[in-house]
């Protein structure tokens, strides 16, 4: 099974520790962009090829919805969750703007939900099969 994200938990803990300290704003920005680059395709982050590129580069669409055990998440759900959290936090909380994900995107992606997907448990696999991954 493919896996990515080594070291991200520690980076998130560090980001949480420094994010509200005005004197560390530049360090906070650098760390956020480093984490961002590791969680997105290189075409999005503008960085060199990374683990996400390797993870999804050769997947068939049906493989995004595979959930090996009930304790796991699907790749589609993880990508959805990361994208929604970033959209909500960066666009609404940081920029004070509207989120990018709107009704048009919801239709394009064939998503029955608009939230981060945290409430989904056993439905993660079913939900993942409904998404139009290529959007």
Backbone torsions as a table, in degrees:
resi	resn	phi	psi	omega
1	UNK	NA	138.4	179.5
2	UNK	-76.9	146.3	179.7
3	UNK	-145.9	145.0	175.1
4	UNK	-142.7	168.2	173.3
5	UNK	104.7	18.3	179.4
6	UNK	-56.2	128.3	177.5
7	UNK	87.1	-7.2	-177.1
8	UNK	-69.2	-32.9	179.9
9	UNK	-60.6	-44.3	179.1
10	UNK	-65.6	-38.7	178.4
11	UNK	-64.8	-40.4	177.6
12	UNK	-64.3	-40.7	178.0
13	UNK	-60.7	-42.9	178.7
14	UNK	-65.1	-41.9	178.0
15	UNK	-60.5	-44.9	177.6
16	UNK	-60.6	-34.9	-178.8
17	UNK	-69.2	-35.2	-172.0
18	UNK	-105.7	-11.4	-168.6
19	UNK	-62.5	-27.5	-178.0
20	UNK	-99.8	14.4	-178.9
21	UNK	-105.8	104.3	-176.7
22	UNK	-53.9	-34.5	-178.3
23	UNK	-70.2	-11.9	-180.0
24	UNK	-112.1	22.2	-174.5
25	UNK	-60.9	-40.4	-179.6
26	UNK	-67.2	-41.8	176.7
27	UNK	-63.4	-38.5	178.6
28	UNK	-63.2	-45.6	178.7
29	UNK	-60.9	-45.2	179.7
30	UNK	-60.9	-45.0	-179.4
31	UNK	-66.2	-41.5	177.7
32	UNK	-59.9	-46.5	-179.0
33	UNK	-65.9	-33.5	175.6
34	UNK	-63.7	-46.3	178.2
35	UNK	-63.7	-45.1	179.6
36	UNK	-55.7	-45.2	-179.1
37	UNK	-63.1	-28.1	180.0
38	UNK	-84.1	-17.5	-176.3
39	UNK	-102.2	0.7	-176.7
40	UNK	-129.5	155.5	173.7
41	UNK	-57.4	149.0	-178.2
42	UNK	-61.4	-29.2	178.0
43	UNK	-65.1	-27.5	177.7
44	UNK	-84.3	-46.5	-175.7
45	UNK	-78.3	-21.2	-177.2
46	UNK	79.0	7.4	179.2
47	UNK	-93.6	-180.0	175.2
48	UNK	-67.6	163.7	176.5
49	UNK	-49.4	142.4	-176.3
50	UNK	-134.9	-169.9	-178.2
51	UNK	-64.0	-33.1	179.5
52	UNK	-67.3	-41.0	175.6
53	UNK	-57.4	-44.4	-179.9
54	UNK	-67.0	-37.6	-177.9
55	UNK	-65.2	-47.5	-172.6
56	UNK	-103.0	-6.6	-174.3
57	UNK	-57.2	-34.8	-176.5
58	UNK	-118.6	15.8	-179.2
59	UNK	-76.6	141.0	168.8
60	UNK	-81.7	157.3	-176.5
61	UNK	-57.0	-38.8	-179.1
62	UNK	-67.7	-22.6	-179.1
63	UNK	-73.3	-19.6	176.7
64	UNK	-64.8	-22.6	-175.5
65	UNK	-101.4	4.0	179.8
66	UNK	-73.9	133.0	177.7
67	UNK	-126.7	98.5	-172.9
68	UNK	-54.4	-41.1	176.9
69	UNK	-138.8	168.0	-179.7
70	UNK	-65.3	-18.8	-179.8
71	UNK	-84.2	-14.1	-175.6
72	UNK	-89.7	172.1	170.5
73	UNK	-117.1	158.5	174.9
74	UNK	-82.6	158.9	176.5
75	UNK	-63.1	-40.6	179.1
76	UNK	-59.3	-44.0	-179.2
77	UNK	-65.0	-43.4	-179.1
78	UNK	-62.1	-45.3	178.2
79	UNK	-63.3	-40.9	176.4
80	UNK	-59.1	-50.9	-175.8
81	UNK	-60.4	-47.7	179.2
82	UNK	-59.9	-45.7	-178.4
83	UNK	-64.4	-42.1	-179.7
84	UNK	-67.9	-42.1	178.5
85	UNK	-61.2	-44.7	179.7
86	UNK	-64.5	-43.4	179.8
87	UNK	-60.1	-48.0	-178.4
88	UNK	-65.7	-48.6	-175.0
89	UNK	-71.7	-45.8	-174.8
90	UNK	-76.3	-41.3	-176.5
91	UNK	-82.7	-41.7	-178.4
92	UNK	-86.6	-53.9	-173.8
93	UNK	-75.8	-44.4	-175.9
94	UNK	-84.2	-50.1	-176.1
95	UNK	-88.3	-15.8	-177.6
96	UNK	67.4	26.5	-178.4
97	UNK	-110.8	179.2	175.1
98	UNK	-76.2	152.5	174.2
99	UNK	-69.1	154.8	179.3
100	UNK	-73.8	-38.6	-178.1
101	UNK	-70.9	112.1	-178.7
102	UNK	-127.4	-168.8	-178.7
103	UNK	-61.6	-37.1	177.9
104	UNK	-61.0	-47.4	178.4
105	UNK	-65.4	-37.2	179.1
106	UNK	-60.3	-42.6	178.2
107	UNK	-67.5	-47.4	-179.5
108	UNK	-57.2	-39.9	-177.1
109	UNK	-87.4	-8.3	-178.4
110	UNK	60.3	41.7	-177.7
111	UNK	-96.0	126.3	177.1
112	UNK	-77.8	-9.9	-179.4
113	UNK	-123.0	161.7	177.0
114	UNK	-119.7	-8.4	-177.2
115	UNK	-86.3	-164.8	-175.6
116	UNK	-82.9	-8.2	179.5
117	UNK	85.6	7.8	-179.4
118	UNK	-60.7	-32.3	-176.7
119	UNK	-76.4	-14.5	179.4
120	UNK	-73.4	136.0	174.2
121	UNK	-125.9	-86.8	179.5
122	UNK	-69.8	-15.7	-177.9
123	UNK	-84.7	-3.0	-175.8
124	UNK	-58.2	-42.0	-179.2
125	UNK	-67.7	-44.5	178.6
126	UNK	-62.4	-46.4	178.7
127	UNK	-58.4	-44.7	-177.5
128	UNK	-61.8	-32.9	179.0
129	UNK	-72.7	-20.5	-179.4
130	UNK	-82.1	-24.2	-175.0
131	UNK	-70.0	143.6	170.7
132	UNK	-89.5	95.3	-172.2
133	UNK	-59.7	-39.3	-174.2
134	UNK	-68.7	-14.5	176.8
135	UNK	-71.5	NA	NA
